[in-house]
């Protein structure tokens, strides 16, 4: 996969969305920036920071994705692959439903997926070092570019959703003491049941991971 490197971008995800719309790139492609000044986090929160941290977005055609992947759970799928890539740097990394990367009890990063035309844009931000945003960090010396290549190796294996889900459903229990959000509503996950499509069943209502 081609990798475009930048010293600074407002948002790697916005760069790819604009480039796709203007037909300036050929997929699949990854964009990495040493600095991100106006990054997009969950629920339109900002995810920005400086050099030494991980700011990347990739774009894939939908027909490159596993056939059994529910698009509503794409964020879980790609966040789980990123978690695997990070395990070589810190064994305490885990995935809080649906898209937050945690180290022990602190959020260190997350994954945002957006569909546009026949493409999926996957934005990933991880604090590898202390950052100006309000989240914790791994405090690791791994190069962001090396980490990206490890992630792309995981992606190239193209595991099926069924394989990812079978591993993630064991880890999901760690999410239950936390809350999630949907339509700006805070939802307690202590009684949540994880369904095979990646959604949650809470009080007999389905909650989807549309992030």
Biotite code that builds the C-alpha atoms (Angstrom):
import biotite.structure as struc

atoms = struc.array([
    struc.Atom([0.000, 0.000, 0.000], chain_id="A", res_id=1, res_name="UNK", atom_name="CA", element="C"),
    struc.Atom([1.281, 3.466, -0.871], chain_id="A", res_id=2, res_name="UNK", atom_name="CA", element="C"),
    struc.Atom([1.985, 5.737, 2.128], chain_id="A", res_id=3, res_name="UNK", atom_name="CA", element="C"),
    struc.Atom([1.908, 9.541, 1.891], chain_id="A", res_id=4, res_name="UNK", atom_name="CA", element="C"),
    struc.Atom([3.894, 11.323, 4.627], chain_id="A", res_id=5, res_name="UNK", atom_name="CA", element="C"),
    struc.Atom([3.291, 14.899, 5.786], chain_id="A", res_id=6, res_name="UNK", atom_name="CA", element="C"),
    struc.Atom([4.928, 17.096, 8.399], chain_id="A", res_id=7, res_name="UNK", atom_name="CA", element="C"),
    struc.Atom([1.567, 18.603, 9.389], chain_id="A", res_id=8, res_name="UNK", atom_name="CA", element="C"),
    struc.Atom([-2.098, 18.274, 8.404], chain_id="A", res_id=9, res_name="UNK", atom_name="CA", element="C"),
    struc.Atom([-5.287, 19.587, 9.990], chain_id="A", res_id=10, res_name="UNK", atom_name="CA", element="C"),
    struc.Atom([-6.758, 16.056, 9.709], chain_id="A", res_id=11, res_name="UNK", atom_name="CA", element="C"),
    struc.Atom([-5.497, 12.956, 7.879], chain_id="A", res_id=12, res_name="UNK", atom_name="CA", element="C"),
    struc.Atom([-9.089, 11.769, 7.531], chain_id="A", res_id=13, res_name="UNK", atom_name="CA", element="C"),
    struc.Atom([-10.307, 15.044, 6.032], chain_id="A", res_id=14, res_name="UNK", atom_name="CA", element="C"),
    struc.Atom([-7.329, 15.055, 3.656], chain_id="A", res_id=15, res_name="UNK", atom_name="CA", element="C"),
    struc.Atom([-8.332, 11.630, 2.318], chain_id="A", res_id=16, res_name="UNK", atom_name="CA", element="C"),
    struc.Atom([-12.042, 12.478, 2.114], chain_id="A", res_id=17, res_name="UNK", atom_name="CA", element="C"),
    struc.Atom([-11.253, 15.611, 0.084], chain_id="A", res_id=18, res_name="UNK", atom_name="CA", element="C"),
    struc.Atom([-8.705, 13.800, -2.108], chain_id="A", res_id=19, res_name="UNK", atom_name="CA", element="C"),
    struc.Atom([-11.216, 11.058, -2.898], chain_id="A", res_id=20, res_name="UNK", atom_name="CA", element="C"),
    struc.Atom([-13.909, 13.561, -3.802], chain_id="A", res_id=21, res_name="UNK", atom_name="CA", element="C"),
    struc.Atom([-11.490, 15.451, -6.044], chain_id="A", res_id=22, res_name="UNK", atom_name="CA", element="C"),
    struc.Atom([-10.048, 12.195, -7.514], chain_id="A", res_id=23, res_name="UNK", atom_name="CA", element="C"),
    struc.Atom([-6.480, 13.136, -6.553], chain_id="A", res_id=24, res_name="UNK", atom_name="CA", element="C"),
    struc.Atom([-5.511, 9.703, -5.176], chain_id="A", res_id=25, res_name="UNK", atom_name="CA", element="C"),
    struc.Atom([-5.721, 6.043, -6.100], chain_id="A", res_id=26, res_name="UNK", atom_name="CA", element="C"),
    struc.Atom([-6.796, 3.592, -3.408], chain_id="A", res_id=27, res_name="UNK", atom_name="CA", element="C"),
    struc.Atom([-5.680, 1.743, -1.390], chain_id="A", res_id=28, res_name="UNK", atom_name="CA", element="C"),
    struc.Atom([-3.520, 4.387, 0.231], chain_id="A", res_id=29, res_name="UNK", atom_name="CA", element="C"),
    struc.Atom([-2.461, 5.538, 3.692], chain_id="A", res_id=30, res_name="UNK", atom_name="CA", element="C"),
    struc.Atom([-1.787, 9.088, 4.867], chain_id="A", res_id=31, res_name="UNK", atom_name="CA", element="C"),
    struc.Atom([0.379, 9.797, 7.904], chain_id="A", res_id=32, res_name="UNK", atom_name="CA", element="C"),
    struc.Atom([1.181, 13.153, 9.467], chain_id="A", res_id=33, res_name="UNK", atom_name="CA", element="C"),
    struc.Atom([3.802, 13.942, 12.094], chain_id="A", res_id=34, res_name="UNK", atom_name="CA", element="C"),
    struc.Atom([1.469, 16.605, 13.496], chain_id="A", res_id=35, res_name="UNK", atom_name="CA", element="C"),
    struc.Atom([-2.326, 16.887, 13.386], chain_id="A", res_id=36, res_name="UNK", atom_name="CA", element="C"),
    struc.Atom([-3.873, 20.235, 14.263], chain_id="A", res_id=37, res_name="UNK", atom_name="CA", element="C"),
    struc.Atom([-7.624, 19.647, 13.828], chain_id="A", res_id=38, res_name="UNK", atom_name="CA", element="C"),
    struc.Atom([-8.162, 15.894, 13.964], chain_id="A", res_id=39, res_name="UNK", atom_name="CA", element="C"),
    struc.Atom([-11.563, 14.229, 14.266], chain_id="A", res_id=40, res_name="UNK", atom_name="CA", element="C"),
    struc.Atom([-12.346, 12.090, 17.299], chain_id="A", res_id=41, res_name="UNK", atom_name="CA", element="C"),
    struc.Atom([-15.479, 10.336, 18.508], chain_id="A", res_id=42, res_name="UNK", atom_name="CA", element="C"),
    struc.Atom([-18.678, 12.392, 18.508], chain_id="A", res_id=43, res_name="UNK", atom_name="CA", element="C"),
    struc.Atom([-16.856, 15.161, 16.576], chain_id="A", res_id=44, res_name="UNK", atom_name="CA", element="C"),
    struc.Atom([-14.412, 15.753, 19.420], chain_id="A", res_id=45, res_name="UNK", atom_name="CA", element="C"),
    struc.Atom([-10.922, 16.910, 18.431], chain_id="A", res_id=46, res_name="UNK", atom_name="CA", element="C"),
    struc.Atom([-7.976, 14.503, 18.263], chain_id="A", res_id=47, res_name="UNK", atom_name="CA", element="C"),
    struc.Atom([-4.815, 16.508, 17.655], chain_id="A", res_id=48, res_name="UNK", atom_name="CA", element="C"),
    struc.Atom([-1.197, 16.524, 18.756], chain_id="A", res_id=49, res_name="UNK", atom_name="CA", element="C"),
    struc.Atom([2.455, 16.765, 17.905], chain_id="A", res_id=50, res_name="UNK", atom_name="CA", element="C"),
    struc.Atom([5.390, 14.771, 16.606], chain_id="A", res_id=51, res_name="UNK", atom_name="CA", element="C"),
    struc.Atom([6.032, 11.257, 17.887], chain_id="A", res_id=52, res_name="UNK", atom_name="CA", element="C"),
    struc.Atom([2.332, 10.328, 18.002], chain_id="A", res_id=53, res_name="UNK", atom_name="CA", element="C"),
    struc.Atom([0.276, 8.310, 15.534], chain_id="A", res_id=54, res_name="UNK", atom_name="CA", element="C"),
    struc.Atom([-2.002, 10.188, 13.136], chain_id="A", res_id=55, res_name="UNK", atom_name="CA", element="C"),
    struc.Atom([-3.026, 8.079, 10.157], chain_id="A", res_id=56, res_name="UNK", atom_name="CA", element="C"),
    struc.Atom([-5.935, 7.473, 7.813], chain_id="A", res_id=57, res_name="UNK", atom_name="CA", element="C"),
    struc.Atom([-6.289, 4.806, 5.162], chain_id="A", res_id=58, res_name="UNK", atom_name="CA", element="C"),
    struc.Atom([-8.785, 4.357, 2.368], chain_id="A", res_id=59, res_name="UNK", atom_name="CA", element="C"),
    struc.Atom([-10.024, 1.021, 1.028], chain_id="A", res_id=60, res_name="UNK", atom_name="CA", element="C"),
    struc.Atom([-12.587, 0.117, -1.604], chain_id="A", res_id=61, res_name="UNK", atom_name="CA", element="C"),
    struc.Atom([-15.559, -1.611, -0.024], chain_id="A", res_id=62, res_name="UNK", atom_name="CA", element="C"),
    struc.Atom([-14.956, -4.733, -2.103], chain_id="A", res_id=63, res_name="UNK", atom_name="CA", element="C"),
    struc.Atom([-11.539, -5.101, -0.418], chain_id="A", res_id=64, res_name="UNK", atom_name="CA", element="C"),
    struc.Atom([-13.189, -5.692, 2.972], chain_id="A", res_id=65, res_name="UNK", atom_name="CA", element="C"),
    struc.Atom([-14.059, -9.156, 4.342], chain_id="A", res_id=66, res_name="UNK", atom_name="CA", element="C"),
    struc.Atom([-17.395, -10.285, 2.908], chain_id="A", res_id=67, res_name="UNK", atom_name="CA", element="C"),
    struc.Atom([-18.781, -11.093, 6.360], chain_id="A", res_id=68, res_name="UNK", atom_name="CA", element="C"),
    struc.Atom([-17.913, -7.697, 7.915], chain_id="A", res_id=69, res_name="UNK", atom_name="CA", element="C"),
    struc.Atom([-21.026, -5.800, 9.091], chain_id="A", res_id=70, res_name="UNK", atom_name="CA", element="C"),
    struc.Atom([-20.386, -2.215, 8.024], chain_id="A", res_id=71, res_name="UNK", atom_name="CA", element="C"),
    struc.Atom([-21.976, -0.989, 11.257], chain_id="A", res_id=72, res_name="UNK", atom_name="CA", element="C"),
    struc.Atom([-19.075, -2.631, 13.104], chain_id="A", res_id=73, res_name="UNK", atom_name="CA", element="C"),
    struc.Atom([-16.185, -1.574, 10.859], chain_id="A", res_id=74, res_name="UNK", atom_name="CA", element="C"),
    struc.Atom([-14.797, 0.563, 13.702], chain_id="A", res_id=75, res_name="UNK", atom_name="CA", element="C"),
    struc.Atom([-14.579, -2.512, 15.962], chain_id="A", res_id=76, res_name="UNK", atom_name="CA", element="C"),
    struc.Atom([-12.829, -4.502, 13.225], chain_id="A", res_id=77, res_name="UNK", atom_name="CA", element="C"),
    struc.Atom([-10.132, -1.924, 12.468], chain_id="A", res_id=78, res_name="UNK", atom_name="CA", element="C"),
    struc.Atom([-9.670, -0.917, 16.113], chain_id="A", res_id=79, res_name="UNK", atom_name="CA", element="C"),
    struc.Atom([-9.084, -4.564, 17.013], chain_id="A", res_id=80, res_name="UNK", atom_name="CA", element="C"),
    struc.Atom([-6.414, -4.868, 14.303], chain_id="A", res_id=81, res_name="UNK", atom_name="CA", element="C"),
    struc.Atom([-4.776, -1.715, 15.665], chain_id="A", res_id=82, res_name="UNK", atom_name="CA", element="C"),
    struc.Atom([-4.865, -3.179, 19.156], chain_id="A", res_id=83, res_name="UNK", atom_name="CA", element="C"),
    struc.Atom([-3.019, -6.239, 17.841], chain_id="A", res_id=84, res_name="UNK", atom_name="CA", element="C"),
    struc.Atom([-0.410, -3.998, 16.204], chain_id="A", res_id=85, res_name="UNK", atom_name="CA", element="C"),
    struc.Atom([0.111, -2.179, 19.519], chain_id="A", res_id=86, res_name="UNK", atom_name="CA", element="C"),
    struc.Atom([0.514, -5.332, 21.596], chain_id="A", res_id=87, res_name="UNK", atom_name="CA", element="C"),
    struc.Atom([4.193, -5.495, 20.688], chain_id="A", res_id=88, res_name="UNK", atom_name="CA", element="C"),
    struc.Atom([4.736, -2.184, 22.469], chain_id="A", res_id=89, res_name="UNK", atom_name="CA", element="C"),
    struc.Atom([2.400, -2.616, 25.464], chain_id="A", res_id=90, res_name="UNK", atom_name="CA", element="C"),
    struc.Atom([0.584, -5.773, 26.589], chain_id="A", res_id=91, res_name="UNK", atom_name="CA", element="C"),
    struc.Atom([-1.994, -3.746, 28.535], chain_id="A", res_id=92, res_name="UNK", atom_name="CA", element="C"),
    struc.Atom([-3.723, -2.350, 25.418], chain_id="A", res_id=93, res_name="UNK", atom_name="CA", element="C"),
    struc.Atom([-7.373, -3.354, 24.963], chain_id="A", res_id=94, res_name="UNK", atom_name="CA", element="C"),
    struc.Atom([-10.403, -2.248, 22.959], chain_id="A", res_id=95, res_name="UNK", atom_name="CA", element="C"),
    struc.Atom([-13.292, -0.561, 24.754], chain_id="A", res_id=96, res_name="UNK", atom_name="CA", element="C"),
    struc.Atom([-16.501, -0.945, 22.757], chain_id="A", res_id=97, res_name="UNK", atom_name="CA", element="C"),
    struc.Atom([-16.734, 0.177, 20.064], chain_id="A", res_id=98, res_name="UNK", atom_name="CA", element="C"),
    struc.Atom([-13.665, 2.135, 18.964], chain_id="A", res_id=99, res_name="UNK", atom_name="CA", element="C"),
    struc.Atom([-11.569, 3.365, 21.919], chain_id="A", res_id=100, res_name="UNK", atom_name="CA", element="C"),
    struc.Atom([-8.068, 2.037, 22.541], chain_id="A", res_id=101, res_name="UNK", atom_name="CA", element="C"),
    struc.Atom([-7.220, 1.832, 26.243], chain_id="A", res_id=102, res_name="UNK", atom_name="CA", element="C"),
    struc.Atom([-4.071, 1.021, 28.154], chain_id="A", res_id=103, res_name="UNK", atom_name="CA", element="C"),
    struc.Atom([-5.129, -0.353, 31.500], chain_id="A", res_id=104, res_name="UNK", atom_name="CA", element="C"),
    struc.Atom([-7.785, 2.199, 32.594], chain_id="A", res_id=105, res_name="UNK", atom_name="CA", element="C"),
    struc.Atom([-6.790, 5.148, 30.405], chain_id="A", res_id=106, res_name="UNK", atom_name="CA", element="C"),
    struc.Atom([-7.825, 6.021, 26.855], chain_id="A", res_id=107, res_name="UNK", atom_name="CA", element="C"),
    struc.Atom([-4.833, 6.338, 24.534], chain_id="A", res_id=108, res_name="UNK", atom_name="CA", element="C"),
    struc.Atom([-6.463, 6.413, 21.106], chain_id="A", res_id=109, res_name="UNK", atom_name="CA", element="C"),
    struc.Atom([-9.323, 5.480, 18.870], chain_id="A", res_id=110, res_name="UNK", atom_name="CA", element="C"),
    struc.Atom([-10.571, 4.633, 15.389], chain_id="A", res_id=111, res_name="UNK", atom_name="CA", element="C"),
    struc.Atom([-13.157, 6.438, 13.279], chain_id="A", res_id=112, res_name="UNK", atom_name="CA", element="C"),
    struc.Atom([-14.602, 4.937, 10.077], chain_id="A", res_id=113, res_name="UNK", atom_name="CA", element="C"),
    struc.Atom([-16.535, 6.830, 7.417], chain_id="A", res_id=114, res_name="UNK", atom_name="CA", element="C"),
    struc.Atom([-18.049, 5.632, 4.158], chain_id="A", res_id=115, res_name="UNK", atom_name="CA", element="C"),
    struc.Atom([-17.915, 7.833, 1.089], chain_id="A", res_id=116, res_name="UNK", atom_name="CA", element="C"),
    struc.Atom([-19.020, 6.625, -2.346], chain_id="A", res_id=117, res_name="UNK", atom_name="CA", element="C"),
    struc.Atom([-17.576, 3.088, -2.698], chain_id="A", res_id=118, res_name="UNK", atom_name="CA", element="C"),
    struc.Atom([-14.821, 3.652, -0.158], chain_id="A", res_id=119, res_name="UNK", atom_name="CA", element="C"),
    struc.Atom([-14.195, 3.290, 3.544], chain_id="A", res_id=120, res_name="UNK", atom_name="CA", element="C"),
    struc.Atom([-11.915, 5.844, 5.188], chain_id="A", res_id=121, res_name="UNK", atom_name="CA", element="C"),
    struc.Atom([-10.376, 4.651, 8.454], chain_id="A", res_id=122, res_name="UNK", atom_name="CA", element="C"),
    struc.Atom([-8.890, 7.316, 10.739], chain_id="A", res_id=123, res_name="UNK", atom_name="CA", element="C"),
    struc.Atom([-6.620, 6.199, 13.589], chain_id="A", res_id=124, res_name="UNK", atom_name="CA", element="C"),
    struc.Atom([-5.112, 8.316, 16.355], chain_id="A", res_id=125, res_name="UNK", atom_name="CA", element="C"),
    struc.Atom([-2.906, 6.963, 19.141], chain_id="A", res_id=126, res_name="UNK", atom_name="CA", element="C"),
    struc.Atom([-0.942, 8.846, 21.776], chain_id="A", res_id=127, res_name="UNK", atom_name="CA", element="C"),
    struc.Atom([2.441, 7.149, 21.722], chain_id="A", res_id=128, res_name="UNK", atom_name="CA", element="C"),
    struc.Atom([3.954, 9.993, 23.733], chain_id="A", res_id=129, res_name="UNK", atom_name="CA", element="C"),
    struc.Atom([2.535, 12.651, 26.040], chain_id="A", res_id=130, res_name="UNK", atom_name="CA", element="C"),
    struc.Atom([0.344, 14.905, 23.946], chain_id="A", res_id=131, res_name="UNK", atom_name="CA", element="C"),
    struc.Atom([-1.488, 18.201, 24.149], chain_id="A", res_id=132, res_name="UNK", atom_name="CA", element="C"),
    struc.Atom([-4.870, 16.464, 24.063], chain_id="A", res_id=133, res_name="UNK", atom_name="CA", element="C"),
    struc.Atom([-6.454, 15.410, 27.333], chain_id="A", res_id=134, res_name="UNK", atom_name="CA", element="C"),
    struc.Atom([-5.843, 11.659, 27.011], chain_id="A", res_id=135, res_name="UNK", atom_name="CA", element="C"),
    struc.Atom([-3.146, 9.354, 28.327], chain_id="A", res_id=136, res_name="UNK", atom_name="CA", element="C"),
    struc.Atom([-0.221, 7.936, 26.316], chain_id="A", res_id=137, res_name="UNK", atom_name="CA", element="C"),
    struc.Atom([1.748, 4.713, 25.932], chain_id="A", res_id=138, res_name="UNK", atom_name="CA", element="C"),
    struc.Atom([5.088, 6.483, 26.431], chain_id="A", res_id=139, res_name="UNK", atom_name="CA", element="C"),
    struc.Atom([6.810, 4.221, 23.878], chain_id="A", res_id=140, res_name="UNK", atom_name="CA", element="C"),
    struc.Atom([9.719, 4.905, 21.544], chain_id="A", res_id=141, res_name="UNK", atom_name="CA", element="C"),
    struc.Atom([8.248, 3.029, 18.574], chain_id="A", res_id=142, res_name="UNK", atom_name="CA", element="C"),
    struc.Atom([8.266, 5.033, 15.360], chain_id="A", res_id=143, res_name="UNK", atom_name="CA", element="C"),
    struc.Atom([4.774, 5.916, 14.072], chain_id="A", res_id=144, res_name="UNK", atom_name="CA", element="C"),
    struc.Atom([5.836, 4.733, 10.597], chain_id="A", res_id=145, res_name="UNK", atom_name="CA", element="C"),
    struc.Atom([6.998, 1.368, 11.927], chain_id="A", res_id=146, res_name="UNK", atom_name="CA", element="C"),
    struc.Atom([3.703, 1.011, 13.797], chain_id="A", res_id=147, res_name="UNK", atom_name="CA", element="C"),
    struc.Atom([1.785, 1.839, 10.606], chain_id="A", res_id=148, res_name="UNK", atom_name="CA", element="C"),
    struc.Atom([3.628, -0.902, 8.736], chain_id="A", res_id=149, res_name="UNK", atom_name="CA", element="C"),
    struc.Atom([2.825, -3.406, 11.500], chain_id="A", res_id=150, res_name="UNK", atom_name="CA", element="C"),
    struc.Atom([-0.847, -2.401, 11.265], chain_id="A", res_id=151, res_name="UNK", atom_name="CA", element="C"),
    struc.Atom([-0.806, -2.754, 7.466], chain_id="A", res_id=152, res_name="UNK", atom_name="CA", element="C"),
    struc.Atom([0.656, -6.248, 7.853], chain_id="A", res_id=153, res_name="UNK", atom_name="CA", element="C"),
    struc.Atom([-2.285, -7.148, 10.118], chain_id="A", res_id=154, res_name="UNK", atom_name="CA", element="C"),
    struc.Atom([-4.661, -5.640, 7.555], chain_id="A", res_id=155, res_name="UNK", atom_name="CA", element="C"),
    struc.Atom([-3.058, -7.564, 4.694], chain_id="A", res_id=156, res_name="UNK", atom_name="CA", element="C"),
    struc.Atom([-3.942, -10.835, 6.436], chain_id="A", res_id=157, res_name="UNK", atom_name="CA", element="C"),
    struc.Atom([-7.587, -9.808, 5.907], chain_id="A", res_id=158, res_name="UNK", atom_name="CA", element="C"),
    struc.Atom([-9.041, -11.746, 8.837], chain_id="A", res_id=159, res_name="UNK", atom_name="CA", element="C"),
    struc.Atom([-12.743, -12.434, 8.605], chain_id="A", res_id=160, res_name="UNK", atom_name="CA", element="C"),
    struc.Atom([-15.142, -10.633, 10.923], chain_id="A", res_id=161, res_name="UNK", atom_name="CA", element="C"),
    struc.Atom([-15.976, -14.006, 12.476], chain_id="A", res_id=162, res_name="UNK", atom_name="CA", element="C"),
    struc.Atom([-12.316, -14.472, 13.474], chain_id="A", res_id=163, res_name="UNK", atom_name="CA", element="C"),
    struc.Atom([-12.022, -10.977, 14.949], chain_id="A", res_id=164, res_name="UNK", atom_name="CA", element="C"),
    struc.Atom([-15.349, -11.225, 16.774], chain_id="A", res_id=165, res_name="UNK", atom_name="CA", element="C"),
    struc.Atom([-14.485, -14.588, 18.363], chain_id="A", res_id=166, res_name="UNK", atom_name="CA", element="C"),
    struc.Atom([-11.460, -12.958, 20.024], chain_id="A", res_id=167, res_name="UNK", atom_name="CA", element="C"),
    struc.Atom([-13.095, -9.634, 20.807], chain_id="A", res_id=168, res_name="UNK", atom_name="CA", element="C"),
    struc.Atom([-16.165, -11.082, 22.555], chain_id="A", res_id=169, res_name="UNK", atom_name="CA", element="C"),
    struc.Atom([-13.882, -12.431, 25.304], chain_id="A", res_id=170, res_name="UNK", atom_name="CA", element="C"),
    struc.Atom([-12.325, -8.985, 25.767], chain_id="A", res_id=171, res_name="UNK", atom_name="CA", element="C"),
    struc.Atom([-15.682, -7.220, 25.701], chain_id="A", res_id=172, res_name="UNK", atom_name="CA", element="C"),
    struc.Atom([-16.255, -7.919, 29.406], chain_id="A", res_id=173, res_name="UNK", atom_name="CA", element="C"),
    struc.Atom([-13.693, -5.190, 30.151], chain_id="A", res_id=174, res_name="UNK", atom_name="CA", element="C"),
    struc.Atom([-16.047, -2.615, 28.592], chain_id="A", res_id=175, res_name="UNK", atom_name="CA", element="C"),
    struc.Atom([-18.935, -3.304, 30.953], chain_id="A", res_id=176, res_name="UNK", atom_name="CA", element="C"),
    struc.Atom([-17.862, -0.953, 33.796], chain_id="A", res_id=177, res_name="UNK", atom_name="CA", element="C"),
    struc.Atom([-17.853, 1.922, 31.273], chain_id="A", res_id=178, res_name="UNK", atom_name="CA", element="C"),
    struc.Atom([-20.367, 4.014, 29.381], chain_id="A", res_id=179, res_name="UNK", atom_name="CA", element="C"),
    struc.Atom([-20.871, 4.491, 25.650], chain_id="A", res_id=180, res_name="UNK", atom_name="CA", element="C"),
    struc.Atom([-22.711, 7.241, 23.784], chain_id="A", res_id=181, res_name="UNK", atom_name="CA", element="C"),
    struc.Atom([-25.376, 7.223, 21.112], chain_id="A", res_id=182, res_name="UNK", atom_name="CA", element="C"),
    struc.Atom([-27.092, 10.343, 19.783], chain_id="A", res_id=183, res_name="UNK", atom_name="CA", element="C"),
    struc.Atom([-25.444, 12.320, 22.604], chain_id="A", res_id=184, res_name="UNK", atom_name="CA", element="C"),
    struc.Atom([-27.015, 9.993, 25.161], chain_id="A", res_id=185, res_name="UNK", atom_name="CA", element="C"),
    struc.Atom([-24.777, 8.324, 27.735], chain_id="A", res_id=186, res_name="UNK", atom_name="CA", element="C"),
    struc.Atom([-25.483, 4.586, 27.985], chain_id="A", res_id=187, res_name="UNK", atom_name="CA", element="C"),
    struc.Atom([-24.394, 2.306, 30.839], chain_id="A", res_id=188, res_name="UNK", atom_name="CA", element="C"),
    struc.Atom([-22.905, -0.951, 29.493], chain_id="A", res_id=189, res_name="UNK", atom_name="CA", element="C"),
    struc.Atom([-22.990, -2.989, 32.725], chain_id="A", res_id=190, res_name="UNK", atom_name="CA", element="C"),
    struc.Atom([-25.884, -5.169, 31.493], chain_id="A", res_id=191, res_name="UNK", atom_name="CA", element="C"),
    struc.Atom([-25.018, -5.041, 27.789], chain_id="A", res_id=192, res_name="UNK", atom_name="CA", element="C"),
    struc.Atom([-24.999, -8.203, 25.685], chain_id="A", res_id=193, res_name="UNK", atom_name="CA", element="C"),
    struc.Atom([-22.623, -8.244, 22.712], chain_id="A", res_id=194, res_name="UNK", atom_name="CA", element="C"),
    struc.Atom([-24.360, -9.532, 19.567], chain_id="A", res_id=195, res_name="UNK", atom_name="CA", element="C"),
    struc.Atom([-22.636, -11.384, 16.713], chain_id="A", res_id=196, res_name="UNK", atom_name="CA", element="C"),
    struc.Atom([-22.893, -8.360, 14.403], chain_id="A", res_id=197, res_name="UNK", atom_name="CA", element="C"),
    struc.Atom([-20.969, -6.220, 16.925], chain_id="A", res_id=198, res_name="UNK", atom_name="CA", element="C"),
    struc.Atom([-24.021, -4.364, 18.199], chain_id="A", res_id=199, res_name="UNK", atom_name="CA", element="C"),
    struc.Atom([-25.120, -4.305, 21.845], chain_id="A", res_id=200, res_name="UNK", atom_name="CA", element="C"),
    struc.Atom([-28.414, -5.397, 23.301], chain_id="A", res_id=201, res_name="UNK", atom_name="CA", element="C"),
    struc.Atom([-29.255, -3.074, 26.210], chain_id="A", res_id=202, res_name="UNK", atom_name="CA", element="C"),
    struc.Atom([-32.697, -3.112, 27.833], chain_id="A", res_id=203, res_name="UNK", atom_name="CA", element="C"),
    struc.Atom([-34.002, -5.063, 24.810], chain_id="A", res_id=204, res_name="UNK", atom_name="CA", element="C"),
    struc.Atom([-32.821, -2.342, 22.412], chain_id="A", res_id=205, res_name="UNK", atom_name="CA", element="C"),
    struc.Atom([-30.039, -2.641, 19.828], chain_id="A", res_id=206, res_name="UNK", atom_name="CA", element="C"),
    struc.Atom([-27.169, -0.149, 20.045], chain_id="A", res_id=207, res_name="UNK", atom_name="CA", element="C"),
    struc.Atom([-24.866, -0.006, 17.009], chain_id="A", res_id=208, res_name="UNK", atom_name="CA", element="C"),
    struc.Atom([-21.236, 1.059, 16.763], chain_id="A", res_id=209, res_name="UNK", atom_name="CA", element="C"),
    struc.Atom([-21.668, 3.657, 14.007], chain_id="A", res_id=210, res_name="UNK", atom_name="CA", element="C"),
    struc.Atom([-18.390, 5.536, 14.485], chain_id="A", res_id=211, res_name="UNK", atom_name="CA", element="C"),
])
